[in-house]
Amino acid sequence: MIYLDNAATSFPKPPGVIEAVTDALAAPASPGRSGHAPALNASRTIHRARKALARLFGLTDNTRLIFAPNVTWSLNMALNGLGLKAGDHVLSSALEHNSTARPLARFKKDQGVDWEIVPPGPDGRTRPEDFKNRLRPETRLVVLCHASNVTGTLAPAKAIKEAISATPLLLDAAQTAGALPMDDYGQWADLVAFTGHKALLGPTGTGGLWIREGLDLRPLAVGGSGSRSESLVHPDFLPDALEPGTANTHGLAGLAAGVEFLLAVGVDKVRAHEMELTAYFLENIAKIPELSIIGPGPGEPDRVATVSVVVKGWSSSDLAAALEKGYGIMIRSGLHCAPLAHQFLGTYPGGAARFSFGYFNVLKDAEIAATALKELAAKPVS
């Protein structure tokens, strides 16, 4: 098997991740609920994950890093927690995933929030000045997909934040957390939503949200937290205020191990390796006349290791099936939960075939994938 679907979930996981999950599952404890040794150890596991992520993101206060089941939950936590209401204006890029697009569409329909989509420039990239020029007095938030899960295109997040100044920026870092250095984000970002099971190399069912100091969110849910149990009023301090219910201890144990692996290897090294594979793959598939690369082509560095293509004579689903059956290559086809992006890219409704490299892929994987595309492009099915 050649696994090239790391934008969906990374594989394989570092050995320490599986070991950490297994050890946590074998422990008889729930964090923050008891005072005995196993429960205290479970709490230390949660703290370990929080500390590792704070180091990765360059955060000085890890209590403002909130754990959630996934990045979708984190984005909903942020959008709902800000209390958006009728008349509020929200800007987003045109490359948003449904994790932000669907909540924003619901806010627009149900509450009258004015959601405006900022189109990309002629080169398909998001431009800071386009956000700045659309700011209004009633603009409450800018939502930004840090890297498109379709094209791999990186948005200039820091430059956009500088352009919008005091307007809060909610960054969807699903495709970037762990894939590129982010150790200064605690110095300028407002809200950063991330998932644990992609480039952070952790298990599914993990993710979180970082919230800058001075920005308060209304809890999406309340309930048991293990603290202030004597009161019917939910705790108002972080992280307890936004982490109701029993934590996913074994998942966060695995996430801690994944992040610690990244910190030990170095995110710079991970990025350099993934970009080497991506560059090789792009250079070779660009020579296939029947193939179109969706998004940045060879020689364009502002991207992550995700490449989507359309091949003449093939539907994306048929192409993915042929790659698996004939070559053992696993990719993702279709709309990638990002119909807005495909509409702007001109690949709606058929979608595209997406290849996404990870740290554990090797150059041979990229070579075989490029050869497979060349061979399949020469024998279309329709």
Secondary structure, DSSP 8 states (H G I E B T S, - for coil): -EE-BTTTS-SS--HHHHHHHHHHHTS---TTS--SHHHHHHHHHHHHHHHHHHHHHT-S-GGGEEEESSHHHHHHHHHHHTT--TT-EEEEETT--HHHHHHHHHHHHHH--EEEEE---TTS---HHHHHTT--TTEEEEEEESB-TTT-BB--HHHHHHHHTTS-EEEE-TTTBTTB--TTGGGT-SEEEEESSSTT---SS-EEEEE-TT-----S-----SS-TT-SS---STTGGG--S---HHHHHHHHHHHHHHHHH-HHHHHHHHHHHHHHHHHHHTT-TTEEEES--TT--SB-SEEEEEETT--HHHHHHHHHHHH-EE-EEE-TT-HHHHHHHT-TTT-EEEEE--TT--HHHHHHHHHHHHHHHTS---
